Amino acid sequence: MNRPSGPRPPSPWSSTRPVASASREEPRGATAEIRLYGLNAVQAVFARRPEAIRKVYLAENRLADVQPLLRWCVAQRVGYRVVEESDLQKLAASGHHEGIVADVLRAEPQPLSTWLRTVGDGPQCALWLDGIGNPHNFGAILRSAAHFGVCALLLPKDSTLALSGAAARVAEGGAEHVPLVRLGRSDNAIAQLRGAGFSLAATVVDGGDDLFGTRLPERLVYVMGAEGGGMDRAFAAVCDLRLSISGTGAVESLNVSAATAVLLAQWRRPHPL
């Protein structure tokens, strides 16, 4: 049994247990667990879903930062282990682990009908992610969504987008604050959202109304298009609004995660938290 010196609680794991390196990320639905890394990502899970934590690996210099987590692990007989820097890099498959890695149960997206029964009244803003797949963009979107109080991220029925360790690390804890919602057929989803008082705003590179000159509805779903290709034109045509972010023209457009932050800030201005 591992026995700590100083503030380290006793670990349930043997010190000879081998460290398993991270494997290629599984497609959606293939595994119930996800490997997270980064201090804020792990601490956010501990704060909101401690029962989801299955294993923790950390560097010696992180012990003082996560004492409540380690005490909880001991009390709940959840294994943790102090490992070397090289082991953490293998576990995370990244050098951006910030001294801690955790295996946790994945929070699966909820159906749209379930989410709509719980969404609050009054001003609400959600994001429909149409074709976004880059985990770093997804993580940055989650971070902005948490910052601005977005009520949900809506994922199309056939989207393979799912939270990954990389996305959660970039989100800096935001992944635990914004629910993921799985949509059904697009036409049904649009009808359900409108029935709940939401308007849909297509975000387009050009040809839309100027974001900064448009009065935004208090219940709004921004539809964010795929990186590079942008939104599907037919989908944009059925939305209630088509919005563009005006700029100098020195570059063609903003990265989708940067554009998301601008859009959310503009909606939040007349609808303060």
HELIX and SHEET records of a PDB file:
HELIX    1   1 LEU A   39  ARG A   48  1                                  10    
HELIX    2   2 PRO A   50  ALA A   52  5                                   3    
HELIX    3   3 GLU A   60  VAL A   66  5                                   7    
HELIX    4   4 GLN A   67  GLN A   76  1                                  10    
HELIX    5   5 GLU A   85  ALA A   92  1                                   8    
HELIX    6   6 LEU A  112  LEU A  116  1                                   5    
HELIX    7   7 PRO A  135  PHE A  148  1                                  14    
HELIX    8   8 GLY A  165  ALA A  171  1                                   7    
HELIX    9   9 GLY A  174  GLU A  176  5                                   3    
HELIX   10  10 SER A  186  GLY A  195  1                                  10    
HELIX   11  11 LEU A  211  GLY A  213  5                                   3    
HELIX   12  12 ARG A  233  VAL A  238  1                                   6    
HELIX   13  13 VAL A  256  ARG A  268  1                                  13    
SHEET    1   A 4 GLU A  33  TYR A  37  0                                        
SHEET    2   A 4 ILE A 100  LEU A 105 -1                                        
SHEET    3   A 4 ILE A  53  LEU A  58 -1                                        
SHEET    4   A 4 GLY A  79  VAL A  82  1                                        
SHEET    1   B 8 GLN A 110  PRO A 111  0                                        
SHEET    2   B 8 LEU A 180  ARG A 182  1                                        
SHEET    3   B 8 ALA A 152  LEU A 155  1                                        
SHEET    4   B 8 GLN A 124  LEU A 129  1                                        
SHEET    5   B 8 ARG A 219  MET A 224  1                                        
SHEET    6   B 8 SER A 199  THR A 203  1                                        
SHEET    7   B 8 LEU A 241  SER A 244  1                                        
SHEET    8   B 8 ASP A 209  ASP A 210  1                                        
END                                                                             
